[in-house]
Amino acid sequence: MIASVGGYAVGGGCELAMFCDLTICSHDARFGEPEIRFSDAGPAMIMPFIVGHKRAREMLYMGDLIDAQTALECGMVNRVVPGG
């Protein structure tokens, strides 16, 4: 399964993108689990295995979004391409 992310992939969309075999995103894509800010525990099934426990805890505890380049650096996506 291949994911193409253009824009925001948050909450379940973020998890879905990580479940895919390949994830390609545009340079303006954003990823994260902001639902923690609304007292709802984020889906933490796959994230620790993809980005590592420390990075996953940070994203799940803080609810901050990360940009496409950071997602590439931590292994959430395979490739960042220009938008469009």
mmCIF file of the N, C-alpha and C atoms, coordinates in Angstrom:
data_MODEL
# 
_entry.id   MODEL 
# 
loop_
_atom_site.group_PDB 
_atom_site.id 
_atom_site.type_symbol 
_atom_site.label_atom_id 
_atom_site.label_alt_id 
_atom_site.label_comp_id 
_atom_site.label_asym_id 
_atom_site.label_entity_id 
_atom_site.label_seq_id 
_atom_site.pdbx_PDB_ins_code 
_atom_site.Cartn_x 
_atom_site.Cartn_y 
_atom_site.Cartn_z 
_atom_site.occupancy 
_atom_site.B_iso_or_equiv 
_atom_site.pdbx_formal_charge 
_atom_site.auth_seq_id 
_atom_site.auth_comp_id 
_atom_site.auth_asym_id 
_atom_site.auth_atom_id 
_atom_site.pdbx_PDB_model_num 
ATOM 1   N N  . MET A 1 1  ? 0.836  -1.165 0.000  1.00 0.00 ? 1  MET A N  1 
ATOM 2   C CA . MET A 1 1  ? 0.000  0.000  0.000  1.00 0.00 ? 1  MET A CA 1 
ATOM 3   C C  . MET A 1 1  ? 0.890  1.241  0.000  1.00 0.00 ? 1  MET A C  1 
ATOM 4   N N  . ILE A 1 2  ? 0.548  2.206  -0.793 1.00 0.00 ? 2  ILE A N  1 
ATOM 5   C CA . ILE A 1 2  ? 1.332  3.438  -0.924 1.00 0.00 ? 2  ILE A CA 1 
ATOM 6   C C  . ILE A 1 2  ? 0.468  4.621  -0.506 1.00 0.00 ? 2  ILE A C  1 
ATOM 7   N N  . ALA A 1 3  ? 1.021  5.472  0.355  1.00 0.00 ? 3  ALA A N  1 
ATOM 8   C CA . ALA A 1 3  ? 0.310  6.681  0.784  1.00 0.00 ? 3  ALA A CA 1 
ATOM 9   C C  . ALA A 1 3  ? 0.933  7.893  0.108  1.00 0.00 ? 3  ALA A C  1 
ATOM 10  N N  . SER A 1 4  ? 0.076  8.799  -0.286 1.00 0.00 ? 4  SER A N  1 
ATOM 11  C CA . SER A 1 4  ? 0.497  10.077 -0.833 1.00 0.00 ? 4  SER A CA 1 
ATOM 12  C C  . SER A 1 4  ? -0.134 11.150 0.050  1.00 0.00 ? 4  SER A C  1 
ATOM 13  N N  . VAL A 1 5  ? 0.699  11.900 0.759  1.00 0.00 ? 5  VAL A N  1 
ATOM 14  C CA . VAL A 1 5  ? 0.197  12.888 1.705  1.00 0.00 ? 5  VAL A CA 1 
ATOM 15  C C  . VAL A 1 5  ? 0.486  14.283 1.181  1.00 0.00 ? 5  VAL A C  1 
ATOM 16  N N  . GLY A 1 6  ? -0.562 15.048 1.017  1.00 0.00 ? 6  GLY A N  1 
ATOM 17  C CA . GLY A 1 6  ? -0.433 16.441 0.612  1.00 0.00 ? 6  GLY A CA 1 
ATOM 18  C C  . GLY A 1 6  ? -1.246 17.287 1.567  1.00 0.00 ? 6  GLY A C  1 
ATOM 19  N N  . GLY A 1 7  ? -0.612 17.932 2.508  1.00 0.00 ? 7  GLY A N  1 
ATOM 20  C CA . GLY A 1 7  ? -1.336 18.715 3.505  1.00 0.00 ? 7  GLY A CA 1 
ATOM 21  C C  . GLY A 1 7  ? -1.172 18.097 4.881  1.00 0.00 ? 7  GLY A C  1 
ATOM 22  N N  . TYR A 1 8  ? -2.271 17.997 5.616  1.00 0.00 ? 8  TYR A N  1 
ATOM 23  C CA . TYR A 1 8  ? -2.219 17.514 6.991  1.00 0.00 ? 8  TYR A CA 1 
ATOM 24  C C  . TYR A 1 8  ? -2.590 16.046 7.093  1.00 0.00 ? 8  TYR A C  1 
ATOM 25  N N  . ALA A 1 9  ? -1.787 15.291 7.847  1.00 0.00 ? 9  ALA A N  1 
ATOM 26  C CA . ALA A 1 9  ? -2.092 13.914 8.222  1.00 0.00 ? 9  ALA A CA 1 
ATOM 27  C C  . ALA A 1 9  ? -2.004 13.879 9.739  1.00 0.00 ? 9  ALA A C  1 
ATOM 28  N N  . VAL A 1 10 ? -3.132 14.072 10.392 1.00 0.00 ? 10 VAL A N  1 
ATOM 29  C CA . VAL A 1 10 ? -3.154 14.144 11.845 1.00 0.00 ? 10 VAL A CA 1 
ATOM 30  C C  . VAL A 1 10 ? -4.102 13.092 12.403 1.00 0.00 ? 10 VAL A C  1 
ATOM 31  N N  . GLY A 1 11 ? -3.847 12.700 13.648 1.00 0.00 ? 11 GLY A N  1 
ATOM 32  C CA . GLY A 1 11 ? -4.679 11.687 14.279 1.00 0.00 ? 11 GLY A CA 1 
ATOM 33  C C  . GLY A 1 11 ? -4.596 10.371 13.536 1.00 0.00 ? 11 GLY A C  1 
ATOM 34  N N  . GLY A 1 12 ? -5.759 9.844  13.179 1.00 0.00 ? 12 GLY A N  1 
ATOM 35  C CA . GLY A 1 12 ? -5.813 8.574  12.459 1.00 0.00 ? 12 GLY A CA 1 
ATOM 36  C C  . GLY A 1 12 ? -5.122 8.628  11.114 1.00 0.00 ? 12 GLY A C  1 
ATOM 37  N N  . GLY A 1 13 ? -5.119 9.789  10.473 1.00 0.00 ? 13 GLY A N  1 
ATOM 38  C CA . GLY A 1 13 ? -4.430 9.937  9.190  1.00 0.00 ? 13 GLY A CA 1 
ATOM 39  C C  . GLY A 1 13 ? -2.930 9.761  9.323  1.00 0.00 ? 13 GLY A C  1 
ATOM 40  N N  . CYS A 1 14 ? -2.390 10.201 10.437 1.00 0.00 ? 14 CYS A N  1 
ATOM 41  C CA . CYS A 1 14 ? -0.959 10.034 10.700 1.00 0.00 ? 14 CYS A CA 1 
ATOM 42  C C  . CYS A 1 14 ? -0.629 8.555  10.876 1.00 0.00 ? 14 CYS A C  1 
ATOM 43  N N  . GLU A 1 15 ? -1.439 7.861  11.659 1.00 0.00 ? 15 GLU A N  1 
ATOM 44  C CA . GLU A 1 15 ? -1.239 6.429  11.855 1.00 0.00 ? 15 GLU A CA 1 
ATOM 45  C C  . GLU A 1 15 ? -1.388 5.673  10.538 1.00 0.00 ? 15 GLU A C  1 
ATOM 46  N N  . LEU A 1 16 ? -2.402 6.023  9.761  1.00 0.00 ? 16 LEU A N  1 
ATOM 47  C CA . LEU A 1 16 ? -2.637 5.357  8.484  1.00 0.00 ? 16 LEU A CA 1 
ATOM 48  C C  . LEU A 1 16 ? -1.441 5.521  7.557  1.00 0.00 ? 16 LEU A C  1 
ATOM 49  N N  . ALA A 1 17 ? -0.872 6.721  7.518  1.00 0.00 ? 17 ALA A N  1 
ATOM 50  C CA . ALA A 1 17 ? 0.305  6.956  6.670  1.00 0.00 ? 17 ALA A CA 1 
ATOM 51  C C  . ALA A 1 17 ? 1.478  6.089  7.112  1.00 0.00 ? 17 ALA A C  1 
ATOM 52  N N  . MET A 1 18 ? 1.623  5.872  8.424  1.00 0.00 ? 18 MET A N  1 
ATOM 53  C CA . MET A 1 18 ? 2.727  5.042  8.919  1.00 0.00 ? 18 MET A CA 1 
ATOM 54  C C  . MET A 1 18 ? 2.493  3.552  8.667  1.00 0.00 ? 18 MET A C  1 
ATOM 55  N N  . PHE A 1 19 ? 1.234  3.131  8.580  1.00 0.00 ? 19 PHE A N  1 
ATOM 56  C CA . PHE A 1 19 ? 0.920  1.726  8.302  1.00 0.00 ? 19 PHE A CA 1 
ATOM 57  C C  . PHE A 1 19 ? 1.250  1.329  6.869  1.00 0.00 ? 19 PHE A C  1 
ATOM 58  N N  . CYS A 1 20 ? 1.310  2.295  5.961  1.00 0.00 ? 20 CYS A N  1 
ATOM 59  C CA . CYS A 1 20 ? 1.543  1.990  4.556  1.00 0.00 ? 20 CYS A CA 1 
ATOM 60  C C  . CYS A 1 20 ? 2.977  1.526  4.302  1.00 0.00 ? 20 CYS A C  1 
ATOM 61  N N  . ASP A 1 21 ? 3.156  0.753  3.243  1.00 0.00 ? 21 ASP A N  1 
ATOM 62  C CA . ASP A 1 21 ? 4.484  0.259  2.875  1.00 0.00 ? 21 ASP A CA 1 
ATOM 63  C C  . ASP A 1 21 ? 5.401  1.391  2.451  1.00 0.00 ? 21 ASP A C  1 
ATOM 64  N N  . LEU A 1 22 ? 4.889  2.312  1.673  1.00 0.00 ? 22 LEU A N  1 
ATOM 65  C CA . LEU A 1 22 ? 5.632  3.490  1.235  1.00 0.00 ? 22 LEU A CA 1 
ATOM 66  C C  . LEU A 1 22 ? 4.773  4.723  1.484  1.00 0.00 ? 22 LEU A C  1 
ATOM 67  N N  . THR A 1 23 ? 5.398  5.780  1.982  1.00 0.00 ? 23 THR A N  1 
ATOM 68  C CA . THR A 1 23 ? 4.686  7.036  2.200  1.00 0.00 ? 23 THR A CA 1 
ATOM 69  C C  . THR A 1 23 ? 5.480  8.159  1.555  1.00 0.00 ? 23 THR A C  1 
ATOM 70  N N  . ILE A 1 24 ? 4.847  8.824  0.618  1.00 0.00 ? 24 ILE A N  1 
ATOM 71  C CA . ILE A 1 24 ? 5.455  9.948  -0.092 1.00 0.00 ? 24 ILE A CA 1 
ATOM 72  C C  . ILE A 1 24 ? 4.617  11.173 0.235  1.00 0.00 ? 24 ILE A C  1 
ATOM 73  N N  . CYS A 1 25 ? 5.280  12.266 0.599  1.00 0.00 ? 25 CYS A N  1 
ATOM 74  C CA . CYS A 1 25 ? 4.520  13.460 0.980  1.00 0.00 ? 25 CYS A CA 1 
ATOM 75  C C  . CYS A 1 25 ? 5.061  14.695 0.286  1.00 0.00 ? 25 CYS A C  1 
ATOM 76  N N  . SER A 1 26 ? 4.200  15.698 0.206  1.00 0.00 ? 26 SER A N  1 
ATOM 77  C CA . SER A 1 26 ? 4.634  16.969 -0.351 1.00 0.00 ? 26 SER A CA 1 
ATOM 78  C C  . SER A 1 26 ? 5.426  17.733 0.700  1.00 0.00 ? 26 SER A C  1 
ATOM 79  N N  . HIS A 1 27 ? 6.198  18.710 0.253  1.00 0.00 ? 27 HIS A N  1 
ATOM 80  C CA . HIS A 1 27 ? 7.067  19.448 1.163  1.00 0.00 ? 27 HIS A CA 1 
ATOM 81  C C  . HIS A 1 27 ? 6.290  20.240 2.208  1.00 0.00 ? 27 HIS A C  1 
ATOM 82  N N  . ASP A 1 28 ? 5.001  20.490 1.959  1.00 0.00 ? 28 ASP A N  1 
ATOM 83  C CA . ASP A 1 28 ? 4.201  21.246 2.917  1.00 0.00 ? 28 ASP A CA 1 
ATOM 84  C C  . ASP A 1 28 ? 3.326  20.365 3.816  1.00 0.00 ? 28 ASP A C  1 
ATOM 85  N N  . ALA A 1 29 ? 3.544  19.055 3.806  1.00 0.00 ? 29 ALA A N  1 
ATOM 86  C CA . ALA A 1 29 ? 2.771  18.136 4.640  1.00 0.00 ? 29 ALA A CA 1 
ATOM 87  C C  . ALA A 1 29 ? 3.124  18.324 6.119  1.00 0.00 ? 29 ALA A C  1 
ATOM 88  N N  . ARG A 1 30 ? 2.152  18.052 6.972  1.00 0.00 ? 30 ARG A N  1 
ATOM 89  C CA . ARG A 1 30 ? 2.336  18.109 8.416  1.00 0.00 ? 30 ARG A CA 1 
ATOM 90  C C  . ARG A 1 30 ? 1.756  16.840 9.025  1.00 0.00 ? 30 ARG A C  1 
ATOM 91  N N  . PHE A 1 31 ? 2.444  16.317 10.037 1.00 0.00 ? 31 PHE A N  1 
ATOM 92  C CA . PHE A 1 31 ? 2.041  15.071 10.688 1.00 0.00 ? 31 PHE A CA 1 
ATOM 93  C C  . PHE A 1 31 ? 1.959  15.281 12.194 1.00 0.00 ? 31 PHE A C  1 
ATOM 94  N N  . GLY A 1 32 ? 1.080  14.535 12.852 1.00 0.00 ? 32 GLY A N  1 
ATOM 95  C CA . GLY A 1 32 ? 1.035  14.630 14.299 1.00 0.00 ? 32 GLY A CA 1 
ATOM 96  C C  . GLY A 1 32 ? -0.211 14.009 14.901 1.00 0.00 ? 32 GLY A C  1 
ATOM 97  N N  . GLU A 1 33 ? -0.251 14.067 16.227 1.00 0.00 ? 33 GLU A N  1 
ATOM 98  C CA . GLU A 1 33 ? -1.348 13.508 17.017 1.00 0.00 ? 33 GLU A CA 1 
ATOM 99  C C  . GLU A 1 33 ? -1.887 14.591 17.953 1.00 0.00 ? 33 GLU A C  1 
ATOM 100 N N  . PRO A 1 34 ? -2.543 15.628 17.415 1.00 0.00 ? 34 PRO A N  1 
ATOM 101 C CA . PRO A 1 34 ? -2.982 16.750 18.252 1.00 0.00 ? 34 PRO A CA 1 
ATOM 102 C C  . PRO A 1 34 ? -4.153 16.435 19.180 1.00 0.00 ? 34 PRO A C  1 
ATOM 103 N N  . GLU A 1 35 ? -4.786 15.283 19.015 1.00 0.00 ? 35 GLU A N  1 
ATOM 104 C CA . GLU A 1 35 ? -5.945 14.965 19.841 1.00 0.00 ? 35 GLU A CA 1 
ATOM 105 C C  . GLU A 1 35 ? -5.610 14.847 21.326 1.00 0.00 ? 35 GLU A C  1 
ATOM 106 N N  . ILE A 1 36 ? -4.338 14.682 21.655 1.00 0.00 ? 36 ILE A N  1 
ATOM 107 C CA . ILE A 1 36 ? -3.933 14.608 23.054 1.00 0.00 ? 36 ILE A CA 1 
ATOM 108 C C  . ILE A 1 36 ? -4.255 15.915 23.773 1.00 0.00 ? 36 ILE A C  1 
ATOM 109 N N  . ARG A 1 37 ? -4.288 16.999 23.048 1.00 0.00 ? 37 ARG A N  1 
ATOM 110 C CA . ARG A 1 37 ? -4.615 18.300 23.652 1.00 0.00 ? 37 ARG A CA 1 
ATOM 111 C C  . ARG A 1 37 ? -6.076 18.387 24.075 1.00 0.00 ? 37 ARG A C  1 
ATOM 112 N N  . PHE A 1 38 ? -6.890 17.458 23.601 1.00 0.00 ? 38 PHE A N  1 
ATOM 113 C CA . PHE A 1 38 ? -8.310 17.442 23.934 1.00 0.00 ? 38 PHE A CA 1 
ATOM 114 C C  . PHE A 1 38 ? -8.649 16.253 24.838 1.00 0.00 ? 38 PHE A C  1 
ATOM 115 N N  . SER A 1 39 ? -7.640 15.811 25.598 1.00 0.00 ? 39 SER A N  1 
ATOM 116 C CA . SER A 1 39 ? -7.794 14.715 26.564 1.00 0.00 ? 39 SER A CA 1 
ATOM 117 C C  . SER A 1 39 ? -8.181 13.394 25.917 1.00 0.00 ? 39 SER A C  1 
ATOM 118 N N  . ASP A 1 40 ? -7.734 13.185 24.720 1.00 0.00 ? 40 ASP A N  1 
ATOM 119 C CA . ASP A 1 40 ? -8.000 11.929 24.029 1.00 0.00 ? 40 ASP A CA 1 
ATOM 120 C C  . ASP A 1 40 ? -6.654 11.296 23.697 1.00 0.00 ? 40 ASP A C  1 
ATOM 121 N N  . ALA A 1 41 ? -6.417 10.122 24.226 1.00 0.00 ? 41 ALA A N  1 
ATOM 122 C CA . ALA A 1 41 ? -5.132 9.450  23.978 1.00 0.00 ? 41 ALA A CA 1 
ATOM 123 C C  . ALA A 1 41 ? -4.987 9.130  22.502 1.00 0.00 ? 41 ALA A C  1 
ATOM 124 N N  . GLY A 1 42 ? -3.853 9.461  21.946 1.00 0.00 ? 42 GLY A N  1 
ATOM 125 C CA . GLY A 1 42 ? -3.590 9.205  20.538 1.00 0.00 ? 42 GLY A CA 1 
ATOM 126 C C  . GLY A 1 42 ? -3.341 7.736  20.266 1.00 0.00 ? 42 GLY A C  1 
ATOM 127 N N  . PRO A 1 43 ? -3.562 7.320  19.043 1.00 0.00 ? 43 PRO A N  1 
ATOM 128 C CA . PRO A 1 43 ? -3.295 5.922  18.684 1.00 0.00 ? 43 PRO A CA 1 
ATOM 129 C C  . PRO A 1 43 ? -1.792 5.675  18.624 1.00 0.00 ? 43 PRO A C  1 
ATOM 130 N N  . ALA A 1 44 ? -1.296 4.914  19.558 1.00 0.00 ? 44 ALA A N  1 
ATOM 131 C CA . ALA A 1 44 ? 0.153  4.727  19.679 1.00 0.00 ? 44 ALA A CA 1 
ATOM 132 C C  . ALA A 1 44 ? 0.590  3.323  19.291 1.00 0.00 ? 44 ALA A C  1 
ATOM 133 N N  . MET A 1 45 ? -0.140 2.685  18.417 1.00 0.00 ? 45 MET A N  1 
ATOM 134 C CA . MET A 1 45 ? 0.176  1.299  18.074 1.00 0.00 ? 45 MET A CA 1 
ATOM 135 C C  . MET A 1 45 ? 1.469  1.161  17.282 1.00 0.00 ? 45 MET A C  1 
ATOM 136 N N  . ILE A 1 46 ? 1.644  1.935  16.259 1.00 0.00 ? 46 ILE A N  1 
ATOM 137 C CA . ILE A 1 46 ? 2.770  1.735  15.355 1.00 0.00 ? 46 ILE A CA 1 
ATOM 138 C C  . ILE A 1 46 ? 3.852  2.791  15.492 1.00 0.00 ? 46 ILE A C  1 
ATOM 139 N N  . MET A 1 47 ? 3.499  3.981  15.944 1.00 0.00 ? 47 MET A N  1 
ATOM 140 C CA . MET A 1 47 ? 4.446  5.083  15.975 1.00 0.00 ? 47 MET A CA 1 
ATOM 141 C C  . MET A 1 47 ? 5.768  4.764  16.685 1.00 0.00 ? 47 MET A C  1 
ATOM 142 N N  . PRO A 1 48 ? 5.770  4.156  17.876 1.00 0.00 ? 48 PRO A N  1 
ATOM 143 C CA . PRO A 1 48 ? 7.061  3.876  18.524 1.00 0.00 ? 48 PRO A CA 1 
ATOM 144 C C  . PRO A 1 48 ? 7.985  2.985  17.696 1.00 0.00 ? 48 PRO A C  1 
ATOM 145 N N  . PHE A 1 49 ? 7.413  2.106  16.907 1.00 0.00 ? 49 PHE A N  1 
ATOM 146 C CA . PHE A 1 49 ? 8.233  1.212  16.089 1.00 0.00 ? 49 PHE A CA 1 
ATOM 147 C C  . PHE A 1 49 ? 8.792  1.911  14.859 1.00 0.00 ? 49 PHE A C  1 
ATOM 148 N N  . ILE A 1 50 ? 8.114  2.944  14.395 1.00 0.00 ? 50 ILE A N  1 
ATOM 149 C CA . ILE A 1 50 ? 8.547  3.671  13.205 1.00 0.00 ? 50 ILE A CA 1 
ATOM 150 C C  . ILE A 1 50 ? 9.534  4.777  13.551 1.00 0.00 ? 50 ILE A C  1 
ATOM 151 N N  . VAL A 1 51 ? 9.188  5.606  14.536 1.00 0.00 ? 51 VAL A N  1 
ATOM 152 C CA . VAL A 1 51 ? 10.007 6.782  14.835 1.00 0.00 ? 51 VAL A CA 1 
ATOM 153 C C  . VAL A 1 51 ? 10.869 6.625  16.077 1.00 0.00 ? 51 VAL A C  1 
ATOM 154 N N  . GLY A 1 52 ? 10.701 5.547  16.812 1.00 0.00 ? 52 GLY A N  1 
ATOM 155 C CA . GLY A 1 52 ? 11.450 5.344  18.050 1.00 0.00 ? 52 GLY A CA 1 
ATOM 156 C C  . GLY A 1 52 ? 10.617 5.795  19.248 1.00 0.00 ? 52 GLY A C  1 
ATOM 157 N N  . HIS A 1 53 ? 10.910 5.206  20.394 1.00 0.00 ? 53 HIS A N  1 
ATOM 158 C CA . HIS A 1 53 ? 10.102 5.463  21.587 1.00 0.00 ? 53 HIS A CA 1 
ATOM 159 C C  . HIS A 1 53 ? 10.192 6.908  22.072 1.00 0.00 ? 53 HIS A C  1 
ATOM 160 N N  . LYS A 1 54 ? 11.375 7.484  22.053 1.00 0.00 ? 54 LYS A N  1 
ATOM 161 C CA . LYS A 1 54 ? 11.534 8.849  22.544 1.00 0.00 ? 54 LYS A CA 1 
ATOM 162 C C  . LYS A 1 54 ? 10.766 9.850  21.687 1.00 0.00 ? 54 LYS A C  1 
ATOM 163 N N  . ARG A 1 55 ? 10.912 9.759  20.383 1.00 0.00 ? 55 ARG A N  1 
ATOM 164 C CA . ARG A 1 55 ? 10.223 10.688 19.482 1.00 0.00 ? 55 ARG A CA 1 
ATOM 165 C C  . ARG A 1 55 ? 8.714  10.462 19.564 1.00 0.00 ? 55 ARG A C  1 
ATOM 166 N N  . ALA A 1 56 ? 8.278  9.204  19.625 1.00 0.00 ? 56 ALA A N  1 
ATOM 167 C CA . ALA A 1 56 ? 6.849  8.912  19.716 1.00 0.00 ? 56 ALA A CA 1 
ATOM 168 C C  . ALA A 1 56 ? 6.259  9.485  20.994 1.00 0.00 ? 56 ALA A C  1 
ATOM 169 N N  . ARG A 1 57 ? 6.943  9.325  22.111 1.00 0.00 ? 57 ARG A N  1 
ATOM 170 C CA . ARG A 1 57 ? 6.434  9.882  23.365 1.00 0.00 ? 57 ARG A CA 1 
ATOM 171 C C  . ARG A 1 57 ? 6.318  11.394 23.286 1.00 0.00 ? 57 ARG A C  1 
ATOM 172 N N  . GLU A 1 58 ? 7.317  12.030 22.702 1.00 0.00 ? 58 GLU A N  1 
ATOM 173 C CA . GLU A 1 58 ? 7.265  13.488 22.555 1.00 0.00 ? 58 GLU A CA 1 
ATOM 174 C C  . GLU A 1 58 ? 6.052  13.909 21.731 1.00 0.00 ? 58 GLU A C  1 
ATOM 175 N N  . MET A 1 59 ? 5.840  13.256 20.599 1.00 0.00 ? 59 MET A N  1 
ATOM 176 C CA . MET A 1 59 ? 4.718  13.617 19.736 1.00 0.00 ? 59 MET A CA 1 
ATOM 177 C C  . MET A 1 59 ? 3.379  13.318 20.403 1.00 0.00 ? 59 MET A C  1 
ATOM 178 N N  . LEU A 1 60 ? 3.287  12.201 21.119 1.00 0.00 ? 60 LEU A N  1 
ATOM 179 C CA . LEU A 1 60 ? 2.028  11.814 21.742 1.00 0.00 ? 60 LEU A CA 1 
ATOM 180 C C  . LEU A 1 60 ? 1.738  12.604 23.019 1.00 0.00 ? 60 LEU A C  1 
ATOM 181 N N  . TYR A 1 61 ? 2.767  13.029 23.733 1.00 0.00 ? 61 TYR A N  1 
ATOM 182 C CA . TYR A 1 61 ? 2.551  13.802 24.961 1.00 0.00 ? 61 TYR A CA 1 
ATOM 183 C C  . TYR A 1 61 ? 2.283  15.272 24.675 1.00 0.00 ? 61 TYR A C  1 
ATOM 184 N N  . MET A 1 62 ? 2.952  15.828 23.675 1.00 0.00 ? 62 MET A N  1 
ATOM 185 C CA . MET A 1 62 ? 2.858  17.261 23.407 1.00 0.00 ? 62 MET A CA 1 
ATOM 186 C C  . MET A 1 62 ? 1.782  17.627 22.384 1.00 0.00 ? 62 MET A C  1 
ATOM 187 N N  . GLY A 1 63 ? 1.532  16.762 21.438 1.00 0.00 ? 63 GLY A N  1 
ATOM 188 C CA . GLY A 1 63 ? 0.527  17.042 20.419 1.00 0.00 ? 63 GLY A CA 1 
ATOM 189 C C  . GLY A 1 63 ? 0.987  17.996 19.339 1.00 0.00 ? 63 GLY A C  1 
ATOM 190 N N  . ASP A 1 64 ? 2.279  18.297 19.287 1.00 0.00 ? 64 ASP A N  1 
ATOM 191 C CA . ASP A 1 64 ? 2.799  19.205 18.264 1.00 0.00 ? 64 ASP A CA 1 
ATOM 192 C C  . ASP A 1 64 ? 2.873  18.507 16.911 1.00 0.00 ? 64 ASP A C  1 
ATOM 193 N N  . LEU A 1 65 ? 2.696  19.280 15.864 1.00 0.00 ? 65 LEU A N  1 
ATOM 194 C CA . LEU A 1 65 ? 2.821  18.754 14.510 1.00 0.00 ? 65 LEU A CA 1 
ATOM 195 C C  . LEU A 1 65 ? 4.271  18.866 14.064 1.00 0.00 ? 65 LEU A C  1 
ATOM 196 N N  . ILE A 1 66 ? 4.685  17.968 13.189 1.00 0.00 ? 66 ILE A N  1 
ATOM 197 C CA . ILE A 1 66 ? 6.024  18.036 12.612 1.00 0.00 ? 66 ILE A CA 1 
ATOM 198 C C  . ILE A 1 66 ? 5.888  18.259 11.110 1.00 0.00 ? 66 ILE A C  1 
ATOM 199 N N  . ASP A 1 67 ? 6.913  18.848 10.533 1.00 0.00 ? 67 ASP A N  1 
ATOM 200 C CA . ASP A 1 67 ? 6.877  19.122 9.097  1.00 0.00 ? 67 ASP A CA 1 
ATOM 201 C C  . ASP A 1 67 ? 7.382  17.914 8.312  1.00 0.00 ? 67 ASP A C  1 
ATOM 202 N N  . ALA A 1 68 ? 7.314  18.016 7.006  1.00 0.00 ? 68 ALA A N  1 
ATOM 203 C CA . ALA A 1 68 ? 7.679  16.905 6.124  1.00 0.00 ? 68 ALA A CA 1 
ATOM 204 C C  . ALA A 1 68 ? 9.139  16.502 6.273  1.00 0.00 ? 68 ALA A C  1 
ATOM 205 N N  . GLN A 1 69 ? 10.032 17.465 6.381  1.00 0.00 ? 69 GLN A N  1 
ATOM 206 C CA . GLN A 1 69 ? 11.452 17.150 6.493  1.00 0.00 ? 69 GLN A CA 1 
ATOM 207 C C  . GLN A 1 69 ? 11.749 16.398 7.789  1.00 0.00 ? 69 GLN A C  1 
ATOM 208 N N  . THR A 1 70 ? 11.123 16.802 8.875  1.00 0.00 ? 70 THR A N  1 
ATOM 209 C CA . THR A 1 70 ? 11.308 16.100 10.150 1.00 0.00 ? 70 THR A CA 1 
ATOM 210 C C  . THR A 1 70 ? 10.733 14.694 10.069 1.00 0.00 ? 70 THR A C  1 
ATOM 211 N N  . ALA A 1 71 ? 9.582  14.548 9.417  1.00 0.00 ? 71 ALA A N  1 
ATOM 212 C CA . ALA A 1 71 ? 8.983  13.224 9.234  1.00 0.00 ? 71 ALA A CA 1 
ATOM 213 C C  . ALA A 1 71 ? 9.917  12.311 8.436  1.00 0.00 ? 71 ALA A C  1 
ATOM 214 N N  . LEU A 1 72 ? 10.592 12.864 7.448  1.00 0.00 ? 72 LEU A N  1 
ATOM 215 C CA . LEU A 1 72 ? 11.559 12.091 6.664  1.00 0.00 ? 72 LEU A CA 1 
ATOM 216 C C  . LEU A 1 72 ? 12.746 11.683 7.527  1.00 0.00 ? 72 LEU A C  1 
ATOM 217 N N  . GLU A 1 73 ? 13.254 12.612 8.306  1.00 0.00 ? 73 GLU A N  1 
ATOM 218 C CA . GLU A 1 73 ? 14.416 12.337 9.157  1.00 0.00 ? 73 GLU A CA 1 
ATOM 219 C C  . GLU A 1 73 ? 14.132 11.268 10.211 1.00 0.00 ? 73 GLU A C  1 
ATOM 220 N N  . CYS A 1 74 ? 12.910 11.223 10.724 1.00 0.00 ? 74 CYS A N  1 
ATOM 221 C CA . CYS A 1 74 ? 12.613 10.222 11.757 1.00 0.00 ? 74 CYS A CA 1 
ATOM 222 C C  . CYS A 1 74 ? 12.005 8.953  11.188 1.00 0.00 ? 74 CYS A C  1 
ATOM 223 N N  . GLY A 1 75 ? 11.884 8.843  9.870  1.00 0.00 ? 75 GLY A N  1 
ATOM 224 C CA . GLY A 1 75 ? 11.467 7.595  9.239  1.00 0.00 ? 75 GLY A CA 1 
ATOM 225 C C  . GLY A 1 75 ? 9.974  7.411  9.061  1.00 0.00 ? 75 GLY A C  1 
ATOM 226 N N  . MET A 1 76 ? 9.187  8.459  9.248  1.00 0.00 ? 76 MET A N  1 
ATOM 227 C CA . MET A 1 76 ? 7.738  8.340  9.046  1.00 0.00 ? 76 MET A CA 1 
ATOM 228 C C  . MET A 1 76 ? 7.374  8.290  7.572  1.00 0.00 ? 76 MET A C  1 
ATOM 229 N N  . VAL A 1 77 ? 8.168  8.932  6.736  1.00 0.00 ? 77 VAL A N  1 
ATOM 230 C CA . VAL A 1 77 ? 7.913  8.944  5.301  1.00 0.00 ? 77 VAL A CA 1 
ATOM 231 C C  . VAL A 1 77 ? 9.170  8.494  4.555  1.00 0.00 ? 77 VAL A C  1 
ATOM 232 N N  . ASN A 1 78 ? 8.967  8.027  3.339  1.00 0.00 ? 78 ASN A N  1 
ATOM 233 C CA . ASN A 1 78 ? 10.094 7.561  2.517  1.00 0.00 ? 78 ASN A CA 1 
ATOM 234 C C  . ASN A 1 78 ? 10.690 8.658  1.659  1.00 0.00 ? 78 ASN A C  1 
ATOM 235 N N  . ARG A 1 79 ? 9.846  9.628  1.267  1.00 0.00 ? 79 ARG A N  1 
ATOM 236 C CA . ARG A 1 79 ? 10.309 10.631 0.328  1.00 0.00 ? 79 ARG A CA 1 
ATOM 237 C C  . ARG A 1 79 ? 9.470  11.898 0.467  1.00 0.00 ? 79 ARG A C  1 
ATOM 238 N N  . VAL A 1 80 ? 10.124 13.040 0.304  1.00 0.00 ? 80 VAL A N  1 
ATOM 239 C CA . VAL A 1 80 ? 9.452  14.343 0.274  1.00 0.00 ? 80 VAL A CA 1 
ATOM 240 C C  . VAL A 1 80 ? 9.619  14.893 -1.127 1.00 0.00 ? 80 VAL A C  1 
ATOM 241 N N  . VAL A 1 81 ? 8.507  15.309 -1.739 1.00 0.00 ? 81 VAL A N  1 
ATOM 242 C CA . VAL A 1 81 ? 8.534  15.815 -3.108 1.00 0.00 ? 81 VAL A CA 1 
ATOM 243 C C  . VAL A 1 81 ? 7.886  17.200 -3.143 1.00 0.00 ? 81 VAL A C  1 
ATOM 244 N N  . PRO A 1 82 ? 8.153  17.977 -4.194 1.00 0.00 ? 82 PRO A N  1 
ATOM 245 C CA . PRO A 1 82 ? 7.499  19.277 -4.327 1.00 0.00 ? 82 PRO A CA 1 
ATOM 246 C C  . PRO A 1 82 ? 5.977  19.104 -4.417 1.00 0.00 ? 82 PRO A C  1 
ATOM 247 N N  . GLY A 1 83 ? 5.246  20.077 -3.934 1.00 0.00 ? 83 GLY A N  1 
ATOM 248 C CA . GLY A 1 83 ? 3.780  20.030 -3.998 1.00 0.00 ? 83 GLY A CA 1 
ATOM 249 C C  . GLY A 1 83 ? 3.284  20.036 -5.429 1.00 0.00 ? 83 GLY A C  1 
ATOM 250 N N  . GLY A 1 84 ? 2.070  19.536 -5.605 1.00 0.00 ? 84 GLY A N  1 
ATOM 251 C CA . GLY A 1 84 ? 1.459  19.534 -6.925 1.00 0.00 ? 84 GLY A CA 1 
ATOM 252 C C  . GLY A 1 84 ? 1.852  18.337 -7.688 1.00 0.00 ? 84 GLY A C  1 
# 
